[in-house]
Amino acid sequence: MRSMTGFGRGEAAANGWRVEVELSGVNRKQADISVSLPAALMELEAEARNLLVKAVSRGRIGAKITLSHTDASENRLILDEALARAYISAAKRLSIEAGIDTRITAADLFRAPGIFKIDELGASPDEVRDALMTALERALSQLVRMQKEEGAHLRADLEARLDSIVLEIEEIALLAPLVPVGHRQNLMKRLSETGLDFNLDDERLIREIALFAERCDVTEELTRLASHFALLRRYLASDEPMGRNLDFLCQEINRELNTIGSKANDAGIARCVVNSKTELEKIREQVQNVQ
């Protein structure tokens, strides 16, 4: 099991160029891959995207890719003089209008976005392709490792909550056969309190008890829940992407619990249903983090 959140970083060098890749994963119901490449490497976007798509079943993966020379002395620093003058002019205007001393230093200009940048136009996609794919694979390996570690914690939490639901369902299975018996006793008590004579073998009385027993029977729902729980455990034990399957299965379990709650007509069973749905809601929340 893997979560959808994580981070990975990788780098590689070839032909005088260094490629650095940062991958970040966040939750999303569908797979969404975003690749940010330097302008000189845009034609490699499809290859980078295909590599990521194979590793992600759902969730958003953002890939930030930067390119630089392996020899820092070869970096061609470009100064946007027009933008720098605009910053300085704006600072002077603010100083005059606000009546405060606003000074711009060279350090301030280095921190201002867009004034200085590295010229990457000399990079050839063919020269950088191998380094890019290697860096991407390293970052992806780190990302997947982090997602698996978090997935292990998710699995443990989901299994513990499933165990809690199973205990509640076992309690329901013990209480369910007692519901018709209790109804029969209550019915007899009410009839006795009326002071009227009645026959215990009266067909109408027997039919009433039988109809109630049929309406409150939850055997089918308990059987289906047992099947759902077994399937849920198989999903949790699998290393394949199961997030969508788990999400759907949680909906089916919730449906069965709702049916039991509506049919049971018993305070003890209602309490077990509420406890089960509380744990199930927590499971559904955690499943949104699973690939």
C-alpha positions as CSV (number, residue, x, y, z in Angstrom):
1,M,0.0,0.0,0.0
2,R,1.2,3.5,-0.9
3,S,0.0,6.9,0.1
4,M,-0.4,9.7,-2.3
5,T,1.7,12.2,-0.4
6,G,5.5,12.2,-0.4
7,F,8.6,14.0,-1.7
8,G,11.6,12.9,-3.7
9,R,14.7,14.5,-5.0
10,G,17.3,13.4,-7.5
11,E,20.1,14.8,-9.7
12,A,22.4,13.6,-12.4
13,A,25.0,15.2,-14.8
14,A,26.0,14.6,-18.4
15,N,27.8,16.6,-21.1
16,G,28.6,19.5,-18.8
17,W,25.0,19.9,-17.6
18,R,23.4,19.1,-14.2
19,V,19.8,18.2,-13.9
20,E,18.0,18.4,-10.5
21,V,14.5,17.0,-10.1
22,E,12.1,17.6,-7.1
23,L,8.9,15.5,-7.0
24,S,6.0,16.3,-4.6
25,G,2.9,14.2,-4.3
26,V,-0.5,15.3,-2.8
27,N,-4.0,13.8,-2.6
28,R,-6.3,13.9,-5.6
29,K,-9.0,11.4,-6.7
30,Q,-7.6,11.1,-10.2
31,A,-4.0,10.9,-11.5
32,D,-2.6,14.4,-12.3
33,I,0.9,14.9,-13.5
34,S,2.5,18.4,-13.7
35,V,6.0,18.8,-15.1
36,S,7.8,22.1,-15.0
37,L,10.8,22.1,-17.4
38,P,13.3,24.7,-18.5
39,A,12.4,26.2,-21.8
40,A,15.3,24.5,-23.5
41,L,14.0,21.0,-22.5
42,M,10.4,21.3,-23.3
43,E,10.5,18.6,-26.0
44,L,11.5,16.1,-23.3
45,E,8.2,16.7,-21.3
46,A,6.4,13.8,-22.9
47,E,9.1,11.3,-21.9
48,A,9.3,12.7,-18.3
49,R,5.5,12.6,-18.0
50,N,5.3,9.0,-19.3
51,L,7.8,7.8,-16.7
52,L,5.7,9.4,-13.9
53,V,2.4,8.2,-15.2
54,K,3.5,4.5,-14.9
55,A,4.3,5.0,-11.2
56,V,1.1,6.8,-10.2
57,S,-2.4,5.4,-10.1
58,R,-4.0,8.5,-8.5
59,G,-2.9,11.7,-6.8
60,R,-1.2,14.8,-8.1
61,I,2.5,14.7,-8.8
62,G,4.4,17.9,-9.3
63,A,7.8,17.7,-10.9
64,K,10.1,20.7,-10.7
65,I,13.2,20.3,-13.0
66,T,16.1,22.7,-13.0
67,L,19.1,22.8,-15.3
68,S,22.6,24.2,-14.6
69,H,26.2,23.9,-15.8
70,T,28.4,21.4,-13.9
71,D,31.1,24.1,-13.8
72,A,29.6,27.1,-12.0
73,S,32.0,29.4,-13.9
74,E,30.2,28.6,-17.1
75,N,26.9,29.8,-15.8
76,R,25.8,32.7,-18.0
77,L,24.2,35.2,-15.7
78,I,21.7,37.4,-17.4
79,L,20.7,40.8,-15.9
80,D,17.3,42.2,-16.8
81,E,18.4,45.9,-16.7
82,A,14.9,47.2,-17.5
83,L,13.3,45.3,-14.7
84,A,16.1,46.3,-12.3
85,R,15.6,50.0,-13.2
86,A,11.8,49.5,-12.6
87,Y,12.5,48.2,-9.1
88,I,14.7,51.1,-8.3
89,S,12.3,53.7,-9.8
90,A,9.4,52.2,-7.8
91,A,11.5,52.3,-4.6
92,K,12.3,56.0,-5.1
93,R,8.7,56.9,-5.9
94,L,7.6,55.1,-2.8
95,S,10.2,57.0,-0.7
96,I,9.0,60.3,-2.0
97,E,5.3,59.7,-1.8
98,A,5.4,58.0,1.7
99,G,8.0,60.4,3.1
100,I,10.2,57.5,4.3
101,D,13.8,56.6,3.5
102,T,13.6,53.6,1.1
103,R,17.0,52.4,-0.2
104,I,17.7,49.7,-2.7
105,T,21.0,47.8,-2.4
106,A,22.6,45.4,-4.8
107,A,21.7,42.6,-2.4
108,D,18.0,43.6,-2.6
109,L,18.2,43.3,-6.4
110,F,19.6,39.8,-6.2
111,R,16.7,38.8,-4.1
112,A,14.1,40.4,-6.4
113,P,12.5,37.8,-8.7
114,G,13.3,37.9,-12.4
115,I,16.2,40.3,-12.4
116,F,19.0,37.7,-12.5
117,K,18.7,34.4,-14.2
118,I,20.8,31.7,-15.8
119,D,21.0,31.4,-19.6
120,E,19.9,27.8,-20.4
121,L,19.5,28.3,-24.1
122,G,22.8,26.5,-24.8
123,A,21.4,23.2,-23.6
124,S,20.5,20.6,-26.2
125,P,17.8,18.1,-25.3
126,D,19.8,15.2,-26.7
127,E,22.7,16.1,-24.5
128,V,20.6,16.3,-21.4
129,R,18.1,13.5,-22.0
130,D,20.0,10.8,-20.1
131,A,20.8,13.0,-17.2
132,L,17.1,14.1,-17.0
133,M,15.8,10.5,-17.0
134,T,18.3,9.4,-14.4
135,A,17.6,12.2,-12.1
136,L,13.9,11.6,-12.5
137,E,14.2,8.0,-11.7
138,R,16.2,8.7,-8.6
139,A,13.6,11.3,-7.4
140,L,10.8,8.9,-8.2
141,S,12.5,6.1,-6.2
142,Q,12.8,8.3,-3.2
143,L,9.1,9.5,-3.6
144,V,7.8,5.9,-3.8
145,R,9.9,4.8,-0.8
146,M,8.3,7.6,1.3
147,Q,4.8,6.8,0.0
148,K,5.3,3.1,1.0
149,E,6.5,4.1,4.5
150,E,3.4,6.2,5.0
151,G,1.3,3.5,3.4
152,A,2.4,1.0,6.0
153,H,1.2,3.4,8.8
154,L,-2.1,3.8,6.9
155,R,-2.5,0.0,6.6
156,A,-2.0,-0.5,10.3
157,D,-4.5,2.2,11.2
158,L,-7.1,0.8,8.7
159,E,-6.7,-2.7,10.0
160,A,-7.2,-1.6,13.6
161,R,-10.4,0.3,12.7
162,L,-11.7,-2.7,10.7
163,D,-11.1,-4.9,13.7
164,S,-13.2,-2.5,15.8
165,I,-16.0,-2.7,13.3
166,V,-15.9,-6.5,13.2
167,L,-16.3,-6.6,17.0
168,E,-19.4,-4.4,16.7
169,I,-20.8,-6.7,14.0
170,E,-20.2,-9.8,16.1
171,E,-22.2,-8.1,18.9
172,I,-25.0,-7.4,16.4
173,A,-25.0,-11.1,15.4
174,L,-25.5,-12.0,19.0
175,L,-28.3,-9.5,19.7
176,A,-30.2,-9.9,16.4
177,P,-31.9,-13.3,17.3
178,L,-33.1,-11.8,20.6
179,V,-35.0,-9.0,19.0
180,P,-38.1,-11.1,17.9
181,V,-38.1,-12.8,21.3
182,G,-38.2,-9.4,23.0
183,H,-40.9,-8.2,20.7
184,R,-43.0,-11.2,21.5
185,Q,-42.6,-10.7,25.3
186,N,-43.5,-7.0,25.0
187,L,-46.6,-7.8,22.8
188,M,-47.8,-10.4,25.3
189,K,-47.3,-7.9,28.2
190,R,-49.3,-5.2,26.5
191,L,-52.1,-7.6,25.7
192,S,-52.1,-8.9,29.3
193,E,-52.3,-5.3,30.6
194,T,-55.5,-4.7,28.6
195,G,-57.3,-7.3,30.7
196,L,-58.8,-8.9,27.7
197,D,-58.9,-12.6,27.1
198,F,-56.7,-13.8,24.3
199,N,-55.4,-17.1,22.9
200,L,-51.7,-17.6,22.6
201,D,-52.4,-19.8,19.5
202,D,-54.4,-17.0,17.9
203,E,-53.4,-16.9,14.2
204,R,-53.3,-13.1,14.1
205,L,-50.9,-13.0,17.0
206,I,-48.7,-15.6,15.5
207,R,-48.7,-13.8,12.1
208,E,-47.8,-10.5,13.8
209,I,-44.8,-12.0,15.5
210,A,-43.7,-13.8,12.3
211,L,-43.9,-10.7,10.3
212,F,-41.9,-8.7,12.8
213,A,-39.3,-11.4,12.9
214,E,-39.0,-11.3,9.1
215,R,-38.8,-7.5,9.0
216,C,-36.0,-7.3,11.6
217,D,-34.0,-10.2,10.2
218,V,-30.5,-9.0,9.3
219,T,-28.9,-12.3,8.4
220,E,-28.3,-11.3,4.7
221,E,-26.8,-8.0,5.7
222,L,-24.4,-9.7,8.2
223,T,-23.4,-12.3,5.5
224,R,-22.6,-9.6,3.0
225,L,-20.7,-7.6,5.6
226,A,-18.5,-10.7,6.3
227,S,-17.8,-10.9,2.6
228,H,-16.9,-7.2,2.4
229,F,-14.6,-7.4,5.4
230,A,-12.7,-10.4,3.9
231,L,-12.3,-8.5,0.6
232,L,-11.2,-5.3,2.5
233,R,-8.5,-7.3,4.2
234,R,-7.3,-8.7,0.9
235,Y,-7.1,-5.1,-0.5
236,L,-5.2,-3.9,2.5
237,A,-2.7,-6.8,2.2
238,S,-2.1,-6.1,-1.5
239,D,0.8,-4.1,-2.9
240,E,-1.3,-3.1,-6.0
241,P,-3.0,0.4,-6.1
242,M,-6.3,-0.2,-4.3
243,G,-7.5,3.3,-3.3
244,R,-10.5,3.4,-5.7
245,N,-11.5,-0.2,-4.7
246,L,-11.3,0.6,-1.0
247,D,-13.4,3.7,-1.5
248,F,-16.1,1.8,-3.3
249,L,-16.1,-1.0,-0.7
250,C,-16.5,1.5,2.1
251,Q,-19.7,2.7,0.4
252,E,-21.0,-0.8,0.2
253,I,-20.3,-1.4,3.9
254,N,-22.0,1.8,4.8
255,R,-25.1,0.7,2.9
256,E,-25.3,-2.6,4.8
257,L,-24.9,-0.8,8.1
258,N,-27.7,1.6,7.2
259,T,-30.0,-1.3,6.4
260,I,-29.2,-3.0,9.7
261,G,-29.9,0.1,11.6
262,S,-33.3,0.7,9.9
263,K,-34.4,-3.0,10.3
264,A,-33.1,-3.8,13.8
265,N,-35.5,-1.8,16.0
266,D,-33.2,-2.5,19.0
267,A,-31.3,0.0,21.1
268,G,-28.3,-2.3,21.5
269,I,-28.0,-3.0,17.8
270,A,-28.4,0.7,17.0
271,R,-25.5,1.5,19.3
272,C,-23.3,-1.0,17.5
273,V,-24.3,0.4,14.2
274,V,-23.4,4.0,15.3
275,N,-20.1,2.8,16.6
276,S,-19.4,0.9,13.4
277,K,-20.3,3.9,11.2
278,T,-18.0,6.2,13.2
279,E,-15.1,3.9,12.6
280,L,-16.1,3.5,9.0
281,E,-16.1,7.2,8.4
282,K,-12.5,7.4,9.8
283,I,-11.6,4.6,7.4
284,R,-13.1,6.5,4.5
285,E,-11.1,9.6,5.4
286,Q,-7.9,7.6,5.5
287,V,-8.7,5.8,2.2
288,Q,-8.6,9.2,0.5
289,N,-4.8,9.2,1.1
290,V,-4.3,5.8,-0.5
291,Q,-3.2,5.2,-4.1
